[in-house]
Protein backbone atom coordinates (compact mmCIF):
# COMPACT_ATOMS: atom_id res chain seq x y z
CA UNK A 1 0.00 0.00 0.00
CA UNK A 2 2.79 2.48 0.82
CA UNK A 3 4.21 1.94 -2.65
CA UNK A 4 0.82 2.71 -4.25
CA UNK A 5 0.43 5.94 -2.21
CA UNK A 6 3.93 7.03 -3.07
CA UNK A 7 3.26 6.37 -6.76
CA UNK A 8 0.08 8.44 -6.68
CA UNK A 9 1.80 11.35 -4.91
CA UNK A 10 4.71 11.25 -7.34
CA UNK A 11 2.30 11.24 -10.24
CA UNK A 12 0.50 14.26 -8.89
CA UNK A 13 3.77 16.12 -8.38
CA UNK A 14 4.81 15.26 -11.91
CA UNK A 15 1.52 16.46 -13.33
CA UNK A 16 1.80 19.70 -11.35
CA UNK A 17 5.23 20.39 -12.79
CA UNK A 18 4.03 19.79 -16.34
CA UNK A 19 1.09 22.22 -16.13
CA UNK A 20 1.69 25.81 -17.21
CA UNK A 21 -0.36 28.55 -15.43
CA UNK A 22 -0.61 31.80 -17.34
CA UNK A 23 -0.84 35.17 -15.56
CA UNK A 24 -4.28 35.64 -17.05
CA UNK A 25 -5.45 32.56 -15.14
CA UNK A 26 -4.29 33.97 -11.81
CA UNK A 27 -7.21 35.96 -10.49
CA UNK A 28 -6.87 38.02 -7.36
CA UNK A 29 -9.89 37.64 -5.19
CA UNK A 30 -11.18 41.12 -4.27
CA UNK A 31 -13.80 42.14 -1.78
CA UNK A 32 -15.87 44.89 -3.34
CA UNK A 33 -17.55 47.78 -1.56
CA UNK A 34 -21.19 47.04 -0.77
CA UNK A 35 -22.36 50.27 0.87
CA UNK A 36 -21.27 53.81 1.76
CA UNK A 37 -22.68 56.08 4.43
CA UNK A 38 -21.77 59.79 4.55
CA UNK A 39 -21.40 61.47 7.92
CA UNK A 40 -21.32 65.24 8.22
CA UNK A 41 -23.40 68.26 9.15
CA UNK A 42 -24.98 71.31 7.60
CA UNK A 43 -22.78 74.40 7.56
CA UNK A 44 -24.41 77.17 9.60
CA UNK A 45 -21.28 78.94 10.85
CA UNK A 46 -17.97 79.39 9.18
CA UNK A 47 -17.35 78.29 5.61
CA UNK A 48 -16.08 74.70 5.90
CA UNK A 49 -17.35 71.33 7.05
CA UNK A 50 -15.83 67.84 7.04
CA UNK A 51 -17.58 64.89 5.39
CA UNK A 52 -16.60 61.34 6.28
CA UNK A 53 -17.44 58.18 4.37
CA UNK A 54 -18.11 54.92 6.22
CA UNK A 55 -17.36 52.09 3.79
CA UNK A 56 -18.67 48.53 4.24
CA UNK A 57 -17.70 45.77 4.43
CA UNK A 58 -14.83 46.63 6.73
CA UNK A 59 -12.52 44.27 4.80
CA UNK A 60 -13.22 45.82 1.38
CA UNK A 61 -10.09 45.56 -0.72
CA UNK A 62 -10.23 49.16 -1.93
CA UNK A 63 -11.93 51.72 0.31
CA UNK A 64 -10.91 54.73 -1.76
CA UNK A 65 -13.72 57.06 -2.80
CA UNK A 66 -14.16 60.19 -4.91
CA UNK A 67 -16.13 63.21 -3.74
CA UNK A 68 -18.28 65.49 -5.91
CA UNK A 69 -20.60 68.44 -5.36
CA UNK A 70 -23.82 68.96 -7.29
CA UNK A 71 -23.23 72.72 -7.50
CA UNK A 72 -19.71 74.07 -7.18
CA UNK A 73 -20.99 77.64 -7.09
CA UNK A 74 -22.56 76.82 -3.72
CA UNK A 75 -19.88 74.52 -2.33
CA UNK A 76 -16.86 72.52 -3.43
CA UNK A 77 -15.41 69.44 -1.80
CA UNK A 78 -11.80 68.33 -1.65
CA UNK A 79 -10.36 64.85 -2.14
CA UNK A 80 -10.27 64.48 1.65
CA UNK A 81 -13.97 65.36 2.04
CA UNK A 82 -13.59 68.97 3.21
CA UNK A 83 -16.54 71.04 2.04
CA UNK A 84 -15.88 74.73 1.34
CA UNK A 85 -19.01 76.86 1.17
CA UNK A 86 -19.20 79.77 -1.27
CA UNK A 87 -22.76 80.97 -0.76
CA UNK A 88 -26.01 80.06 0.98
CA UNK A 89 -28.03 77.23 -0.51
CA UNK A 90 -28.50 73.48 -0.68
CA UNK A 91 -26.05 71.11 -2.30
CA UNK A 92 -25.83 67.33 -2.76
CA UNK A 93 -22.53 65.75 -1.82
CA UNK A 94 -21.81 62.38 -3.46
CA UNK A 95 -19.22 59.78 -2.44
CA UNK A 96 -18.46 57.09 -5.07
CA UNK A 97 -16.40 53.95 -4.55
CA UNK A 98 -13.25 53.81 -6.64
CA UNK A 99 -13.41 50.04 -7.13
CA UNK A 100 -15.42 48.17 -9.76
CA UNK A 101 -18.55 48.20 -7.66
CA UNK A 102 -19.17 51.95 -8.36
CA UNK A 103 -21.34 52.02 -5.26
CA UNK A 104 -22.20 55.58 -4.23
CA UNK A 105 -24.07 57.50 -1.60
CA UNK A 106 -25.36 61.06 -1.33
CA UNK A 107 -26.01 63.53 1.45
CA UNK A 108 -27.84 66.82 1.14
CA UNK A 109 -26.37 69.64 3.20
CA UNK A 110 -27.68 73.14 3.72
CA UNK A 111 -25.40 76.16 3.88
CA UNK A 112 -26.64 79.22 5.73
CA UNK A 113 -25.53 82.41 7.47
CA UNK A 114 -22.77 83.16 4.98
CA UNK A 115 -22.42 86.87 4.44
CA UNK A 116 -21.66 87.41 0.78
CA UNK A 117 -19.97 90.67 -0.10
CA UNK A 118 -21.40 91.62 -3.48
CA UNK A 119 -19.03 92.34 -6.32
CA UNK A 120 -19.96 94.48 -9.28
CA UNK A 121 -19.07 94.77 -12.89
CA UNK A 122 -19.60 98.02 -14.72
CA UNK A 123 -19.82 98.25 -18.50
CA UNK A 124 -19.43 101.77 -19.82
CA UNK A 125 -19.80 103.23 -23.29
CA UNK A 126 -19.14 106.96 -22.84
CA UNK A 127 -17.10 109.37 -20.74
CA UNK A 128 -19.92 110.14 -18.29
CA UNK A 129 -20.53 106.47 -17.53
CA UNK A 130 -16.79 105.83 -17.23
CA UNK A 131 -16.19 108.65 -14.75
CA UNK A 132 -19.23 107.60 -12.73
CA UNK A 133 -18.01 104.00 -12.52
CA UNK A 134 -14.60 105.21 -11.31
CA UNK A 135 -16.25 106.82 -8.27
CA UNK A 136 -17.89 103.52 -7.30
CA UNK A 137 -15.46 100.74 -8.20
CA UNK A 138 -13.87 98.89 -5.29
CA UNK A 139 -11.42 96.05 -4.65
CA UNK A 140 -12.33 92.96 -6.67
CA UNK A 141 -14.52 94.88 -9.11
CA UNK A 142 -14.15 95.53 -12.84
CA UNK A 143 -14.99 98.31 -15.24
CA UNK A 144 -15.39 97.11 -18.84
CA UNK A 145 -14.79 99.95 -21.26
CA UNK A 146 -16.39 99.55 -24.68
CA UNK A 147 -14.53 100.58 -27.81
CA UNK A 148 -14.86 104.22 -28.75
CA UNK A 149 -13.49 107.71 -28.12
CA UNK A 150 -13.93 109.05 -24.58
CA UNK A 151 -13.42 112.81 -24.51
CA UNK A 152 -11.78 113.80 -21.23
CA UNK A 153 -11.68 117.44 -20.12
CA UNK A 154 -9.75 116.93 -16.88
CA UNK A 155 -7.25 114.52 -15.43
CA UNK A 156 -8.39 111.33 -13.74
CA UNK A 157 -7.09 110.48 -10.26
CA UNK A 158 -7.31 106.84 -9.13
CA UNK A 159 -6.72 106.78 -5.38
CA UNK A 160 -8.62 103.67 -4.23
CA UNK A 161 -6.72 100.42 -3.81
CA UNK A 162 -7.39 96.79 -4.46
CA UNK A 163 -5.67 93.91 -2.72
CA UNK A 164 -3.65 90.94 -3.89
CA UNK A 165 -6.12 88.68 -5.71
CA UNK A 166 -8.83 91.35 -5.54
CA UNK A 167 -7.44 93.96 -7.87
CA UNK A 168 -9.47 96.83 -9.24
CA UNK A 169 -9.67 96.32 -13.00
CA UNK A 170 -10.24 98.59 -15.96
CA UNK A 171 -10.46 96.43 -19.06
CA UNK A 172 -10.90 97.80 -22.54
CA UNK A 173 -13.14 95.69 -24.75
CA UNK A 174 -11.72 95.09 -28.22
CA UNK A 175 -14.89 94.33 -30.14
CA UNK A 176 -15.19 97.03 -32.78
CA UNK A 177 -11.87 98.70 -31.95
CA UNK A 178 -10.24 100.00 -28.78
CA UNK A 179 -11.17 102.36 -25.98
CA UNK A 180 -9.39 105.71 -26.41
CA UNK A 181 -9.25 108.34 -23.68
CA UNK A 182 -8.82 111.62 -25.55
CA UNK A 183 -7.35 114.42 -23.42
CA UNK A 184 -6.62 116.74 -26.32
CA UNK A 185 -8.84 119.50 -24.88
CA UNK A 186 -6.39 119.88 -21.97
CA UNK A 187 -3.68 122.53 -22.43
CA UNK A 188 -0.04 121.66 -21.90
CA UNK A 189 0.68 122.11 -18.20
CA UNK A 190 2.71 120.21 -15.60
CA UNK A 191 -0.52 119.64 -13.64
CA UNK A 192 -2.46 118.21 -16.58
CA UNK A 193 -1.65 114.52 -16.49
CA UNK A 194 -4.15 112.23 -18.17
CA UNK A 195 -4.31 109.68 -15.35
CA UNK A 196 -2.65 109.76 -11.94
CA UNK A 197 -2.69 106.37 -10.26
CA UNK A 198 -1.85 106.66 -6.57
CA UNK A 199 -3.64 103.46 -5.56
CA UNK A 200 -2.24 99.95 -5.33
CA UNK A 201 -3.27 96.67 -6.97
CA UNK A 202 -4.92 97.98 -10.12
CA UNK A 203 -4.99 96.15 -13.45
CA UNK A 204 -5.51 98.45 -16.42
CA UNK A 205 -5.63 96.76 -19.82
CA UNK A 206 -6.44 97.68 -23.39
CA UNK A 207 -6.78 101.47 -22.96
CA UNK A 208 -5.31 104.11 -25.27
CA UNK A 209 -4.30 107.38 -23.61
CA UNK A 210 -4.02 110.23 -26.10
CA UNK A 211 -2.67 113.77 -26.00
CA UNK A 212 -2.59 114.46 -22.28
CA UNK A 213 -1.31 117.90 -21.22
CA UNK A 214 1.54 116.25 -19.31
CA UNK A 215 2.16 112.54 -18.61
CA UNK A 216 -0.32 110.17 -20.14
CA UNK A 217 -0.19 108.06 -16.98
CA UNK A 218 1.72 109.07 -13.86
CA UNK A 219 2.10 106.00 -11.69
CA UNK A 220 2.56 106.72 -7.97
CA UNK A 221 1.12 103.52 -6.49
CA UNK A 222 2.62 100.05 -6.15
CA UNK A 223 1.88 96.49 -7.26
CA UNK A 224 -0.09 97.61 -10.30
CA UNK A 225 -0.28 95.93 -13.72
CA UNK A 226 -0.57 98.15 -16.78
CA UNK A 227 -1.12 95.92 -19.82
CA UNK A 228 -1.61 96.36 -23.57
CA UNK A 229 -2.09 100.13 -23.29
CA UNK A 230 -0.76 102.93 -25.49
CA UNK A 231 0.38 106.43 -24.57
CA UNK A 232 0.77 108.78 -27.51
CA UNK A 233 1.20 112.46 -28.40
CA UNK A 234 1.28 113.55 -24.76
CA UNK A 235 3.04 116.75 -23.71
CA UNK A 236 5.44 114.88 -21.45
CA UNK A 237 6.44 111.27 -20.85
CA UNK A 238 3.81 108.75 -21.93
CA UNK A 239 4.05 106.65 -18.75
CA UNK A 240 6.08 107.83 -15.78
CA UNK A 241 6.75 105.99 -12.52
CA UNK A 242 7.76 108.11 -9.51
CA UNK A 243 6.76 109.06 -5.92
CA UNK A 244 8.12 105.80 -4.45
CA UNK A 245 6.01 103.60 -6.73
CA UNK A 246 7.38 100.05 -6.52
CA UNK A 247 6.85 96.58 -7.92
CA UNK A 248 4.71 97.70 -10.84
CA UNK A 249 4.65 95.74 -14.10
CA UNK A 250 4.24 97.46 -17.44
CA UNK A 251 3.38 94.69 -19.90
CA UNK A 252 3.06 94.89 -23.70
CA UNK A 253 2.55 98.66 -23.76
CA UNK A 254 3.53 101.19 -26.45
CA UNK A 255 4.53 104.81 -25.98
CA UNK A 256 5.17 106.99 -29.03
CA UNK A 257 5.08 110.49 -30.56
CA UNK A 258 5.23 112.11 -27.15
CA UNK A 259 6.66 115.66 -27.35
CA UNK A 260 6.54 118.79 -25.22
CA UNK A 261 6.56 122.32 -26.62
CA UNK A 262 10.09 122.94 -25.32
CA UNK A 263 11.24 119.92 -27.38
CA UNK A 264 13.19 118.67 -24.39
CA UNK A 265 11.41 116.50 -21.81
CA UNK A 266 8.98 113.95 -23.23
CA UNK A 267 10.10 110.31 -22.98
CA UNK A 268 8.29 107.14 -23.94
CA UNK A 269 8.60 105.51 -20.51
CA UNK A 270 10.34 106.81 -17.41
CA UNK A 271 11.06 105.13 -14.10
CA UNK A 272 12.75 108.19 -12.69
CA UNK A 273 13.14 110.92 -10.08
CA UNK A 274 11.61 109.50 -6.86
CA UNK A 275 10.61 106.08 -8.20
CA UNK A 276 10.71 103.01 -5.97
CA UNK A 277 12.36 99.70 -6.74
CA UNK A 278 11.24 96.47 -8.37
CA UNK A 279 9.44 97.97 -11.36
CA UNK A 280 9.45 95.94 -14.60
CA UNK A 281 8.87 96.67 -18.26
CA UNK A 282 8.09 93.54 -20.31
CA UNK A 283 7.39 93.45 -24.04
CA UNK A 284 7.10 97.25 -24.29
CA UNK A 285 8.00 99.54 -27.20
CA UNK A 286 8.94 103.22 -27.32
CA UNK A 287 9.39 105.04 -30.62
CA UNK A 288 9.81 108.59 -31.89
CA UNK A 289 9.55 110.16 -28.48
CA UNK A 290 11.15 113.57 -28.39
CA UNK A 291 13.60 112.83 -25.58
CA UNK A 292 14.38 109.19 -24.66
CA UNK A 293 12.65 105.88 -25.15
CA UNK A 294 13.28 105.00 -21.49
CA UNK A 295 14.62 107.50 -18.93
CA UNK A 296 16.01 106.40 -15.55
CA UNK A 297 17.22 109.79 -14.25
CA UNK A 298 17.00 109.95 -10.43
CA UNK A 299 16.40 112.80 -8.02
CA UNK A 300 15.42 112.02 -4.45
CA UNK A 301 15.87 108.25 -4.46
CA UNK A 302 18.91 106.00 -4.69
CA UNK A 303 19.95 102.41 -5.29
CA UNK A 304 16.76 101.18 -6.94
CA UNK A 305 16.52 98.41 -9.53
CA UNK A 306 14.44 98.45 -12.72
CA UNK A 307 14.15 95.51 -15.12
CA UNK A 308 13.50 95.58 -18.88
CA UNK A 309 12.68 92.35 -20.75
CA UNK A 310 11.97 92.11 -24.52
CA UNK A 311 11.68 95.89 -24.82
CA UNK A 312 12.32 97.81 -28.06
CA UNK A 313 13.45 101.44 -28.37
CA UNK A 314 13.20 102.81 -31.93
CA UNK A 315 14.08 106.23 -33.42
CA UNK A 316 13.75 108.21 -30.23
CA UNK A 317 14.84 111.82 -30.60
CA UNK A 318 12.78 112.20 -33.77
CA UNK A 319 9.38 113.89 -33.92
CA UNK A 320 6.21 112.39 -35.33
CA UNK A 321 6.91 114.07 -38.67
CA UNK A 322 10.33 112.43 -38.81
CA UNK A 323 12.42 115.54 -38.10
CA UNK A 324 15.03 115.55 -35.37
CA UNK A 325 13.97 117.20 -32.12
CA UNK A 326 15.97 118.97 -29.42
CA UNK A 327 15.76 116.14 -26.88
CA UNK A 328 18.51 113.72 -25.90
CA UNK A 329 17.37 110.98 -28.25
CA UNK A 330 18.60 107.91 -26.34
CA UNK A 331 16.99 104.51 -26.56
CA UNK A 332 17.56 103.37 -22.97
CA UNK A 333 18.95 106.01 -20.57
CA UNK A 334 19.99 103.84 -17.65
CA UNK A 335 20.16 106.56 -15.00
CA UNK A 336 21.88 109.78 -14.01
CA UNK A 337 21.33 112.42 -11.32
CA UNK A 338 22.02 116.06 -10.58
CA UNK A 339 24.98 115.27 -8.33
CA UNK A 340 26.27 112.39 -10.54
CA UNK A 341 26.25 110.10 -7.48
CA UNK A 342 22.93 108.22 -7.47
CA UNK A 343 22.68 104.57 -8.41
CA UNK A 344 19.97 103.25 -10.71
CA UNK A 345 20.60 99.54 -11.09
CA UNK A 346 19.18 98.42 -14.41
CA UNK A 347 18.70 95.02 -16.03
CA UNK A 348 18.11 94.55 -19.78
CA UNK A 349 17.30 91.17 -21.31
CA UNK A 350 16.59 90.55 -25.02
CA UNK A 351 16.13 94.26 -25.68
CA UNK A 352 16.63 96.17 -28.95
CA UNK A 353 17.80 99.73 -29.52
CA UNK A 354 17.59 100.80 -33.17
CA UNK A 355 17.79 104.10 -35.01
CA UNK A 356 17.93 106.33 -31.94
CA UNK A 357 19.49 109.76 -32.46
CA UNK A 358 22.02 109.41 -29.63
CA UNK A 359 22.87 106.28 -27.64
CA UNK A 360 21.20 102.91 -27.85
CA UNK A 361 22.13 102.21 -24.21
CA UNK A 362 23.23 105.33 -22.34
CA UNK A 363 25.34 105.78 -19.20
CA UNK A 364 24.59 109.42 -18.30
CA UNK A 365 26.79 109.24 -15.17
CA UNK A 366 24.70 106.51 -13.59
CA UNK A 367 26.70 105.13 -10.64
CA UNK A 368 24.82 101.87 -10.18
CA UNK A 369 25.12 98.36 -11.62
CA UNK A 370 23.90 97.69 -15.15
CA UNK A 371 23.37 94.22 -16.61
CA UNK A 372 22.83 93.71 -20.34
CA UNK A 373 22.10 90.21 -21.65
CA UNK A 374 21.31 89.17 -25.23
CA UNK A 375 20.57 92.66 -26.50
CA UNK A 376 20.88 94.00 -30.05
CA UNK A 377 21.71 97.47 -31.36
CA UNK A 378 21.71 99.02 -34.80
CA UNK A 379 22.09 102.48 -36.31
CA UNK A 380 22.21 104.46 -33.08
CA UNK A 381 24.43 107.50 -32.64
CA UNK A 382 26.51 105.26 -30.34
CA UNK A 383 25.29 101.74 -29.76
CA UNK A 384 26.53 101.24 -26.19
CA UNK A 385 27.87 104.31 -24.40
CA UNK A 386 29.24 103.75 -20.90
CA UNK A 387 32.05 106.17 -20.19
CA UNK A 388 34.87 106.47 -17.66
CA UNK A 389 33.49 109.77 -16.40
CA UNK A 390 31.42 109.19 -13.23
CA UNK A 391 31.52 105.50 -14.11
CA UNK A 392 29.10 102.75 -13.27
CA UNK A 393 29.98 100.69 -10.23
CA UNK A 394 29.68 97.62 -12.44
CA UNK A 395 28.76 96.81 -16.02
CA UNK A 396 27.92 93.25 -17.02
CA UNK A 397 27.33 92.75 -20.73
CA UNK A 398 27.04 89.30 -22.28
CA UNK A 399 25.74 87.75 -25.50
CA UNK A 400 24.96 91.18 -26.97
CA UNK A 401 25.73 92.59 -30.40
CA UNK A 402 25.94 95.72 -32.46
CA UNK A 403 25.97 96.25 -36.19
CA UNK A 404 28.93 98.54 -36.71
CA UNK A 405 31.03 99.91 -33.85
CA UNK A 406 29.75 98.76 -30.49
CA UNK A 407 30.83 101.93 -28.65
CA UNK A 408 32.10 102.14 -25.06
CA UNK A 409 31.73 99.60 -22.27
CA UNK A 410 33.52 101.17 -19.32
CA UNK A 411 32.81 100.95 -15.59
CA UNK A 412 34.70 100.59 -12.31
CA UNK A 413 34.18 96.86 -12.77
CA UNK A 414 33.41 95.31 -16.15
CA UNK A 415 32.35 91.78 -17.04
CA UNK A 416 32.04 91.62 -20.83
CA UNK A 417 31.98 88.18 -22.41
CA UNK A 418 30.72 86.43 -25.53
CA UNK A 419 29.60 89.60 -27.28
CA UNK A 420 29.42 90.15 -31.02
CA UNK A 421 32.66 92.17 -31.05
CA UNK A 422 34.73 89.69 -29.01
CA UNK A 423 36.53 86.40 -29.65
CA UNK A 424 37.28 87.31 -33.25
CA UNK A 425 33.59 87.67 -34.15
CA UNK A 426 32.52 90.40 -36.56
CA UNK A 427 28.87 91.40 -36.53
CA UNK A 428 27.44 92.99 -39.65
CA UNK A 429 24.21 93.14 -41.63
CA UNK A 430 25.03 89.82 -43.32
CA UNK A 431 24.37 88.01 -40.06
CA UNK A 432 20.69 88.94 -40.10
CA UNK A 433 17.59 88.19 -42.12
CA UNK A 434 16.63 91.88 -42.12
CA UNK A 435 17.75 95.26 -40.82
CA UNK A 436 14.47 96.98 -41.68
CA UNK A 437 13.66 98.64 -38.35
CA UNK A 438 10.19 99.69 -39.53
CA UNK A 439 9.13 96.12 -38.73
CA UNK A 440 9.54 96.93 -35.05
CA UNK A 441 6.49 99.20 -34.99
CA UNK A 442 4.09 96.84 -36.74
CA UNK A 443 0.76 96.13 -35.07
CA UNK A 444 0.80 93.88 -32.05
CA UNK A 445 -0.87 90.51 -31.98
CA UNK A 446 -4.45 90.22 -30.74
CA UNK A 447 -3.26 89.19 -27.28
CA UNK A 448 -1.00 92.23 -27.04
CA UNK A 449 2.28 90.41 -27.58
CA UNK A 450 5.01 91.78 -29.83
CA UNK A 451 4.71 91.26 -33.60
CA UNK A 452 6.70 88.59 -35.37
CA UNK A 453 9.61 90.22 -37.17
CA UNK A 454 12.69 89.19 -39.09
CA UNK A 455 14.64 92.28 -37.97
CA UNK A 456 17.99 91.18 -36.50
CA UNK A 457 16.94 87.53 -36.56
CA UNK A 458 19.99 85.46 -37.37
CA UNK A 459 20.55 83.76 -40.68
CA UNK A 460 21.30 80.07 -40.50
CA UNK A 461 24.95 80.65 -41.43
CA UNK A 462 25.64 83.50 -39.00
CA UNK A 463 28.77 83.17 -36.87
CA UNK A 464 26.75 84.51 -33.90
CA UNK A 465 24.96 81.16 -33.52
CA UNK A 466 25.91 79.20 -30.39
CA UNK A 467 28.60 81.73 -29.49
CA UNK A 468 26.98 83.00 -26.31
CA UNK A 469 27.26 81.86 -22.72
CA UNK A 470 24.49 80.64 -20.43
CA UNK A 471 23.01 83.63 -18.57
CA UNK A 472 19.83 81.89 -17.43
CA UNK A 473 17.73 82.72 -20.49
CA UNK A 474 16.16 79.98 -22.68
CA UNK A 475 18.27 78.93 -25.65
CA UNK A 476 18.46 76.32 -28.37
CA UNK A 477 21.50 74.38 -29.49
CA UNK A 478 24.70 73.77 -27.56
CA UNK A 479 24.96 77.37 -26.34
CA UNK A 480 22.96 80.60 -26.54
CA UNK A 481 23.11 82.65 -29.72
CA UNK A 482 24.35 86.23 -29.56
CA UNK A 483 21.69 88.94 -29.82
CA UNK A 484 18.05 89.42 -28.92
CA UNK A 485 16.68 86.45 -30.88
CA UNK A 486 17.59 82.79 -30.89
CA UNK A 487 17.71 81.27 -34.35
CA UNK A 488 14.18 80.14 -35.20
URKAFEN-V987423 format. One record per helix or strand. SS is the DSSP state (helix for helix, strand for strand). FROM is the first residue (numbers start at 0). TO is the last residue. If there is no record, write none. Layout:
ss=SS from=FROM to=TO
ss=SS from=FROM to=TO
This chain:
ss=helix from=1 to=17
ss=helix from=22 to=24
ss=strand from=34 to=38
ss=strand from=42 to=42
ss=strand from=47 to=49
ss=strand from=51 to=55
ss=strand from=64 to=68
ss=strand from=74 to=76
ss=strand from=81 to=84
ss=strand from=88 to=96
ss=strand from=103 to=110
ss=strand from=120 to=123
ss=helix from=126 to=135
ss=strand from=141 to=144
ss=strand from=147 to=150
ss=strand from=155 to=157
ss=strand from=162 to=162
ss=strand from=165 to=165
ss=strand from=167 to=171
ss=strand from=178 to=181
ss=strand from=194 to=196
ss=strand from=201 to=204
ss=strand from=206 to=209
ss=strand from=216 to=218
ss=strand from=224 to=226
ss=strand from=229 to=231
ss=strand from=238 to=240
ss=strand from=248 to=250
ss=strand from=253 to=255
ss=strand from=268 to=270
ss=strand from=272 to=272
ss=strand from=278 to=281
ss=strand from=284 to=286
ss=strand from=293 to=294
ss=strand from=297 to=297
ss=strand from=303 to=308
ss=strand from=311 to=313
ss=strand from=317 to=317
ss=strand from=323 to=323
ss=strand from=331 to=332
ss=strand from=336 to=336
ss=strand from=343 to=348
ss=strand from=351 to=353
ss=strand from=358 to=361
ss=strand from=368 to=372
ss=strand from=375 to=377
ss=strand from=381 to=385
ss=strand from=393 to=397
ss=strand from=400 to=402
ss=strand from=406 to=408
ss=strand from=412 to=416
ss=helix from=428 to=430
ss=strand from=431 to=431
ss=strand from=433 to=433
ss=helix from=436 to=440
ss=strand from=454 to=454
ss=strand from=457 to=457
